[in-house]
C-alpha cells in the first residue's frame, strides 16, 4: 500500500510540475512572411526604356486583387510615366529575375532603373497617384512624419 501511495504521489507531483511548466512557456510568435520588392530594374527588360518613369505591376492571372491594381495603374500611363503589367504566366522569367514572390507588386522606377517607390498588395488610386507625384517631384506631399504632433 505504501508503494502505491508513493507512486501516486510521484505521478501527482510530476503532473503539477508539467502543468506549471506548460503555463510558464510562452508560445512562439507566428512566422511572418517577409516579401521584398526589387530595388533596381534593368530598363531594357521592359518596353519604353526612354521614358522618365516606369510603373511596373507584377501580377498573376489567379490573383483577384491584381486586376484592380492594374486598372488603377493603367490610368497613370503617359509619355512621362509608362505603365507595364508583367503577368506571371506570360512572363515568368521576369518574375524570377526580380524575385517576385507576392502579387500584386507595384514598382515605380526612374530612368536609370532605380526603384523610387514600391508597394505590395492593394493600393488606393489616391495612394498610387500620391506615390507617382512624390517620386516625380519630391516634397509634393509635404512632411508626412508625425513631427508636428505633440508627444504622448
Phi, psi and omega in degrees: 000321179298320179295321180295317178295320178296316179296319178296319179296319179296318179296317180296315179298316179298320178295317179296316179299317179296319180295316179296316180298320180294319180290329180283333183288126177275135178292149176293145176294147178299146177294133180254133176291141179236092179267142178240156177252154178299149177257342183213137175243146170273109185299338178291343178285348188232156175295160175063050179295345181279345183291149179296323184227145178232122177255111182249131174243113176276125186227180173215146180296337181271000182267118181284328180288331185302319182299321179294316180295319179298316180299319179290319182290326181299331180295333182286339185306125178205183179291334181271325180236107181266140180253137177222130172262133178241097184274133186305313182297324182274329185223057181301324182300322179290323176299317180290318181302321182260012176053046178279116180238008175214137178233151356283141172244123183247127177230142179240113185246148178278185183302330180272358180089002178286125180284117182263342178206144179213153182209139175249136175086199181301150174215142177279157177300322179298314180293323178296311179297322179295319179297316179297315180298318183292320180287327179286326180219084182307138182096353180304320183275354182075191181283112181264008180278178179262022184297332182277351182274145177292148179288149178285000000 
